[in-house]
């Protein structure tokens, strides 16, 4: 079988607005209401119930037997040559929003292809009357100042879609989920704005051979009932290396919860990233020198990776914007969970009234069933701008098995504020790093809060447990209650064990990275999660 490279034009940051309000809120209906008799209604419900995940999995299985076909060519070249402002000015007309006329709890709106979005998707609606393919029509869109509407063929297809639901009030349906670009999607919960993204799967991410971007080629959106509080979306994924079937059972609200089932059919062996997360970290309180002259104290969509291990240990890895590519792995057989967090929710730490980073969601992955042996991988890519997503995290199986055997993964995705998905113990709230008392020393300040720490008094004895590699030595450490802000602070200094061997003015990317771990305890009682950090000396 001849393999073909997928020339998928993908930005590290899917071009979505930082605020859901930047998108026009669309309403209307494409499918008329049906009012059958009791017997007919029962028959049509059985038609809807008969469509299942197995139907999509069957299509994925058959698709994997075929040679990969280049998905490009359906979109006219002139649409791919427009710029972002031209694409963004194409607005879906509110009156055509799916299901608005039927007063259903969910509504669906669609995206126009063009710019980065060069692979059209087929949209099906699963309703009591059967499965209907939704045709594309240029009449559904307002093209603004663009003058090419007449040149857009009705066979072009949609680029993606977004879902709306009454989250903030009963009178207005808020946008809360977007599927757009390759296998990317974003969601928010009540009171949030868009931040990090998720994907169906990651392939060869971080490898020098380059990353492959699978794409969702078809969606099946299940029509909700009048009182439904959740909606189900099925998706068919394709790429040169594999195909996949996905089911997303989505419930928006105070936290937006997505129950995910995925089944993967591989064409060949590749590095797989399960439940991948993509975010942006430009700089934070652990950045000594801002990379640009900007009034904002911090710029990031997420500030750390959180992992819960089956041993009971919780890990916290603050993010960095490295000077060269960093790839870290954390052994996590059958993990309890992992996710990208935005723990800093203090507006004063960002001073950004436009994008409101303190309102960005955290995203927690809770595996179901036996995932087997594997590890969580964190990839941090250097960036000179906050417009690029430079952070990727996923779970990778150690031995996925032969390609002939399908892989099934089930997990729950929780999009929420960080305090809803924090460890039960004390957690890290800030990491700061400065110069130590000697030439090559560094002083690290870690603030902890929550859990049993809150009930401790100033004179209670709390110990910091700090682990450093043999190439370093721990100079000193102190633990004391933070009487100004609450919680407890661990302060320690480290330096290279043999600083005389260091070369003066060495380039930052050539400095050695030392892995350090720390947590707080009282006696034998562990009070906090484990802080993990890679420090250049």
C-alpha positions in Angstrom: 0.0 0.0 0.0 1.5 3.3 -1.0 1.5 5.9 1.7 0.7 9.5 1.1 1.5 12.4 3.3 -1.5 14.4 4.4 -0.8 18.0 3.5 -3.1 19.3 6.2 -2.6 23.0 6.8 -2.8 23.2 10.5 -1.8 26.0 12.9 -0.6 25.1 16.4 -3.5 27.4 17.5 -6.8 26.7 15.7 -8.0 30.2 14.7 -10.9 30.6 17.2 -11.7 33.8 19.0 -10.5 34.2 22.6 -14.0 35.1 23.6 -17.1 33.2 22.7 -18.8 36.5 22.2 -16.6 37.3 19.2 -18.6 34.8 17.2 -22.1 35.8 16.1 -24.7 33.9 18.1 -26.7 32.1 15.5 -30.3 30.7 15.6 -32.8 29.1 13.3 -33.7 25.7 11.9 -32.8 23.5 9.0 -35.1 20.6 9.9 -38.8 21.0 10.4 -40.5 19.9 13.5 -42.3 16.5 13.3 -45.5 15.8 15.2 -46.3 12.2 14.5 -48.9 10.0 16.2 -47.9 7.8 19.2 -47.1 4.7 17.1 -45.2 6.6 14.5 -43.2 8.4 17.2 -42.2 5.2 18.8 -41.1 3.8 15.4 -39.0 6.9 14.7 -37.4 6.8 18.1 -36.3 3.2 17.4 -34.7 4.4 14.2 -32.7 7.0 16.1 -31.8 4.4 18.8 -30.6 2.0 16.2 -27.8 4.3 15.1 -24.8 3.7 17.4 -21.1 3.9 17.9 -20.8 0.6 16.2 -22.0 2.1 13.0 -19.2 4.6 13.0 -16.6 2.0 14.2 -17.7 -0.2 11.2 -17.0 2.7 8.8 -13.6 3.3 10.4 -12.7 -0.4 10.1 -13.6 -0.5 6.4 -11.8 2.8 5.8 -8.6 1.4 7.3 -8.6 -1.4 4.8 -8.4 1.1 1.9 -5.3 3.1 0.8 -5.4 6.6 2.3 -6.9 9.1 -0.1 -5.8 12.7 -0.2 -8.7 14.8 1.3 -8.0 18.0 -0.6 -9.4 19.4 -3.8 -13.1 20.1 -2.9 -12.4 23.6 -1.7 -11.8 26.2 -4.5 -8.2 27.6 -4.3 -9.4 31.2 -4.0 -11.0 30.3 -0.6 -7.7 29.0 0.7 -5.9 32.2 -0.3 -8.1 34.5 1.8 -6.6 35.9 5.0 -7.9 35.5 8.5 -9.9 38.7 8.6 -11.7 37.8 5.4 -12.5 34.3 6.7 -13.7 35.7 10.1 -16.0 38.2 8.4 -18.0 35.3 6.9 -20.8 34.9 9.4 -23.4 32.2 9.7 -26.8 33.8 9.7 -28.6 33.6 13.0 -32.0 32.6 11.6 -30.6 29.4 10.1 -29.3 28.0 13.4 -30.3 24.3 13.6 -33.3 23.5 15.8 -34.0 27.1 16.9 -37.6 27.0 15.6 -38.2 23.8 17.4 -37.2 25.3 20.8 -34.9 22.5 21.5 -32.3 22.9 24.3 -29.3 22.8 22.0 -28.6 24.6 18.7 -25.9 24.1 16.1 -24.1 26.6 13.9 -21.6 25.9 11.2 -18.3 27.3 9.9 -17.4 28.3 6.3 -14.4 26.6 4.8 -11.3 28.6 3.7 -8.1 30.1 5.1 -6.5 27.4 7.3 -9.6 25.2 7.1 -9.0 23.3 3.9 -10.7 20.0 4.6 -14.5 20.0 4.4 -16.5 17.8 6.8 -19.7 16.0 6.1 -22.4 16.7 8.7 -25.2 14.2 9.4 -28.1 14.7 11.7 -29.5 11.6 13.6 -33.1 12.2 14.4 -36.2 10.0 15.1 -36.9 10.1 11.4 -33.5 8.7 10.5 -30.1 9.9 9.4 -30.0 13.0 7.2 -26.9 14.6 5.5 -26.9 18.3 5.9 -26.3 20.1 2.6 -24.0 23.2 2.4 -25.6 26.4 1.2 -23.9 29.8 0.7 -27.3 31.3 1.5 -26.7 30.3 5.2 -23.8 32.8 5.4 -23.4 36.6 5.5 -20.1 37.3 3.6 -19.7 40.8 4.9 -17.4 42.9 2.6 -16.2 39.8 0.7 -17.3 39.7 -2.9 -16.9 36.0 -3.7 -20.2 34.6 -2.5 -21.4 33.8 -6.1 -18.2 31.8 -6.7 -18.7 29.4 -3.7 -20.2 26.1 -4.9 -22.9 24.4 -2.9 -20.8 21.2 -2.9 -18.0 22.7 -0.9 -19.1 21.4 2.6 -18.7 22.9 6.0 -15.4 23.4 7.9 -16.9 22.5 11.3 -19.6 23.4 13.8 -20.3 24.9 17.2 -22.9 24.0 19.9 -25.0 26.4 22.0 -26.9 25.8 25.2 -28.5 27.9 28.0 -25.6 28.1 30.4 -25.7 31.6 31.8 -29.4 32.3 31.5 -32.7 30.8 30.3 -33.2 33.4 27.6 -29.9 33.1 25.6 -28.0 30.1 24.3 -24.3 30.4 24.9 -21.7 28.9 22.6 -19.8 26.3 24.6 -18.1 23.9 22.2 -16.4 24.1 18.8 -15.1 21.4 16.5 -12.9 23.1 13.9 -9.7 22.1 12.1 -8.2 18.6 11.8 -9.4 16.8 14.9 -9.2 19.9 17.2 -12.0 21.0 19.5 -12.5 23.4 22.4 -15.1 23.7 25.1 -15.9 26.0 28.0 -18.0 25.8 31.2 -20.1 28.5 32.8 -18.3 31.8 33.2 -15.3 30.9 31.0 -13.7 32.0 27.8 -11.9 29.8 25.3 -8.4 28.7 26.1 -6.7 25.4 25.5 -7.7 22.8 22.9 -8.1 19.1 22.7 -7.7 16.7 19.8 -9.0 13.3 18.8 -5.5 11.8 18.7 -1.9 12.9 18.3 0.5 11.1 16.0 4.3 11.4 16.0 4.2 14.6 18.1 7.6 15.8 19.1 9.5 13.5 16.7 12.1 15.0 14.3 10.3 13.3 11.4 7.4 15.7 11.9 3.9 15.4 13.2 0.9 13.9 11.4 -2.4 15.6 11.8 -5.4 13.3 11.6 -8.7 14.9 10.7 -12.4 14.3 11.4 -14.0 13.7 8.0 -17.6 13.1 9.1 -19.8 14.0 12.1 -23.2 12.6 13.2 -25.0 15.0 15.6 -27.9 13.4 17.5 -31.0 15.5 17.7 -31.9 16.2 21.4 -35.3 15.8 23.0 -37.2 18.8 24.5 -35.8 18.2 28.0 -32.4 16.8 27.2 -29.4 18.2 29.1 -26.8 16.4 27.1 -26.1 15.9 23.4 -24.2 13.1 21.6 -21.8 13.7 18.7 -20.1 10.9 16.7 -17.1 11.4 14.5 -15.1 9.5 11.9 -11.4 10.2 11.9 -8.9 9.5 9.1 -5.2 9.9 8.4 -2.4 8.1 6.6 -1.6 6.0 9.7 -5.0 5.2 11.2 -8.7 5.7 11.2 -10.9 6.1 14.2 -14.5 6.2 15.5 -15.4 8.6 18.3 -18.4 9.2 20.5 -18.8 12.4 22.6 -21.6 12.5 25.1 -21.6 16.2 26.1 -23.2 17.9 29.1 -22.6 21.6 29.5 -23.0 23.6 32.7 -20.9 24.6 35.7 -18.4 22.3 34.2 -18.7 20.9 30.7 -18.3 17.1 30.8 -17.6 15.0 27.8 -17.8 11.2 28.0 -15.5 9.9 25.2 -15.2 6.5 23.6 -12.6 6.1 20.8 -11.8 3.0 18.7 -8.6 3.2 16.5 -7.8 1.1 13.5 -4.1 1.4 12.6 -2.6 1.1 9.1 0.9 1.0 10.5 3.0 1.5 13.7 3.2 5.1 14.9 3.8 7.0 18.1 0.3 7.6 19.5 -0.8 10.3 21.9 -4.1 9.4 23.6 -6.4 12.3 24.7 -4.0 15.0 23.6 -4.2 18.5 25.0 -2.8 21.6 23.4 -2.2 25.0 25.1 -0.1 28.1 25.2 2.5 29.3 27.7 4.4 32.5 26.9 5.6 33.5 30.3 4.5 33.4 34.0 5.7 34.1 37.5 8.4 31.5 37.1 9.9 33.4 34.1 12.8 35.6 35.2 12.9 37.8 32.1 9.9 38.6 29.9 10.6 37.7 26.3 8.8 40.9 25.1 8.2 44.5 26.4 4.6 44.0 27.6 2.7 45.4 30.5 1.0 42.1 31.2 2.7 40.3 34.2 1.8 36.9 32.8 0.6 35.5 29.4 -0.6 31.9 29.3 -3.7 29.7 28.7 -2.4 27.0 31.1 0.3 27.2 33.8 0.9 23.5 34.6 0.4 19.8 34.0 -1.4 17.9 36.8 -1.1 14.1 37.0 -2.8 11.7 39.5 -1.1 8.3 39.7 -2.7 5.1 40.9 -0.2 5.0 43.8 -2.1 7.9 45.3 0.6 10.5 44.4 -0.3 13.7 42.6 2.3 15.5 40.5 2.4 19.2 39.5 4.7 20.3 36.7 4.8 24.1 36.1 5.0 25.0 32.4 7.9 27.0 30.9 8.6 28.6 27.5 12.0 26.9 26.9 14.8 28.1 24.8 14.9 24.7 23.0 12.5 21.8 22.6 11.7 20.0 25.9 10.2 16.6 26.1 9.5 15.1 29.5 7.8 11.8 30.3 6.1 10.8 33.6 5.5 7.1 34.1 1.7 6.6 34.6 0.4 3.1 34.3 -3.3 3.1 34.3 -3.4 6.8 35.4 -6.2 8.1 37.6 -6.1 11.3 35.6 -4.0 14.0 33.9 -4.7 17.4 32.6 -3.6 20.9 31.7 -4.5 23.4 34.4 -4.9 27.2 34.6 -4.5 27.5 38.4 -3.8 31.2 38.5 -7.2 32.8 38.3 -6.2 36.2 39.7 -7.0 39.0 37.2 -4.3 41.2 38.8 -1.7 38.6 37.6 -2.7 39.2 33.9 -4.1 42.7 33.6 -5.8 41.7 30.3 -9.3 43.0 30.0 -9.5 41.8 26.4 -8.7 38.1 26.5 -9.3 37.4 30.3 -6.7 34.6 30.8 -8.0 34.1 34.4 -11.2 32.8 32.9 -9.6 30.1 30.8 -10.7 26.5 31.5 -8.6 23.7 32.9 -9.1 20.3 31.3 -8.9 17.1 33.2 -8.8 13.6 31.6 -10.2 10.7 33.7 -9.5 7.3 32.1 -12.0 4.5 32.3 -11.2 0.8 32.1 -7.7 -0.6 31.8 -5.3 1.6 29.8 -2.3 -0.5 30.6 1.3 0.6 30.9 2.2 4.0 29.6 3.3 7.4 30.4 2.2 11.0 30.2 4.3 13.0 27.8 4.8 16.8 28.1 6.2 18.6 25.1 7.2 22.3 25.5 8.1 24.2 22.3 9.9 27.6 22.3 7.8 30.4 21.1 8.3 34.2 20.5 4.6 35.0 20.5 1.5 34.2 22.5 -0.5 33.5 19.3 1.1 30.0 19.0 0.1 26.9 21.0 3.4 25.6 22.2 2.5 23.1 24.8 1.2 19.5 24.2 0.4 16.7 26.6 -1.0 13.3 26.1 -0.9 9.7 27.4 1.2 7.3 25.4 0.9 3.5 25.7 4.3 1.7 26.2 3.3 -1.2 23.9 0.1 -0.5 21.9 0.2 -4.0 20.4 0.1 -5.1 16.8 -1.6 -2.8 14.3 -4.1 -5.5 13.4 -5.7 -5.2 16.8 -8.0 -2.2 17.3 -7.4 0.1 20.3 -10.3 1.3 22.4 -10.0 4.1 24.9 -12.7 5.5 27.1 -12.3 8.6 29.2 -14.1 11.6 30.7 -13.1 15.2 29.8 -13.9 17.8 32.4 -13.6 21.5 31.2 -13.8 23.5 34.4 -12.2 26.0 36.7 -9.2 24.5 38.4 -10.7 24.5 41.9 -13.2 21.9 40.7 -10.5 19.4 39.7 -7.7 19.9 42.2 -6.0 17.2 44.2 -7.4 16.5 47.7 -4.1 17.4 49.3 -2.4 20.7 49.4 -1.5 22.1 45.9 1.1 24.4 44.4 -0.2 27.9 43.8 3.0 29.6 42.6 6.6 28.9 41.6 9.2 31.6 41.6 13.0 31.3 40.8 15.7 33.8 41.5 19.4 34.0 42.1 20.9 32.3 45.1 23.6 33.3 47.5 26.5 32.0 45.4 27.4 32.5 41.8 25.8 29.4 40.4 23.1 28.9 42.9 19.4 29.3 42.4 16.7 30.0 45.0 13.3 28.4 44.5 10.1 29.7 46.2 7.1 27.4 46.1 3.8 28.4 47.6 1.3 25.6 48.7 -2.3 25.9 49.8 -5.3 23.8 50.5 -5.9 20.4 52.1 -4.7 19.9 55.6 -2.4 23.0 55.3 -5.3 25.3 56.0 -5.8 24.1 59.6 -2.1 24.2 60.6 -0.9 27.0 63.0 2.2 29.1 62.5 4.2 27.1 65.1 3.3 23.7 63.7 6.3 21.9 62.3 6.1 21.4 58.6 9.0 19.8 56.7 10.0 20.3 53.1 11.2 17.2 51.3 13.4 18.2 48.4 15.0 15.7 45.9 17.8 16.8 43.7 20.0 14.7 41.3 23.6 13.7 42.2 24.9 16.5 40.0 23.4 19.1 42.4 23.5 19.8 46.0 20.8 21.3 48.3 22.3 24.2 50.2 19.5 25.2 52.5 15.8 25.1 52.9 13.0 26.7 55.1 9.3 26.2 55.4 7.0 28.8 57.0 3.4 29.9 57.0 2.5 32.6 54.5 0.9 35.1 56.8 0.3 37.5 54.0 -1.7 35.4 51.6 -2.4 32.1 53.4 -0.9 28.7 52.8 2.7 27.7 53.3 6.0 28.5 51.5 8.9 26.3 50.8 12.2 28.1 50.0 15.4 26.3 49.1 18.6 26.8 47.2 20.5 24.5 45.0 23.7 24.7 43.0 25.8 22.4 40.8 27.8 19.9 42.8 30.9 20.9 40.9 30.5 24.4 39.7 34.2 24.7 38.7 33.5 22.6 35.7 30.9 25.0 34.3 31.9 27.1 31.3 31.3 30.8 31.6 28.7 32.5 29.3 27.4 29.1 28.1 24.3 29.4 25.9 21.0 28.8 27.7 20.0 25.9 25.5 23.4 24.2 26.3 23.0 24.4 30.0 22.2 21.2 31.8 18.7 20.6 33.0 18.3 19.3 36.5 15.1 17.5 37.5 14.0 18.5 41.0 11.0 17.3 43.2 9.6 18.7 46.4 6.6 18.3 48.7 5.6 19.2 52.3 4.9 16.8 55.1 4.2 16.8 58.8 5.9 13.8 60.5 5.1 10.9 58.1 1.9 12.6 56.8 2.3 13.9 53.3 0.5 17.3 53.1 0.8 18.2 49.4 1.2 17.1 45.9 4.7 16.7 44.5 6.2 19.7 42.7 8.3 18.6 39.7 10.5 21.0 37.8 13.3 21.1 35.2 15.9 23.7 36.2 18.7 24.9 34.0 22.0 25.7 35.8 
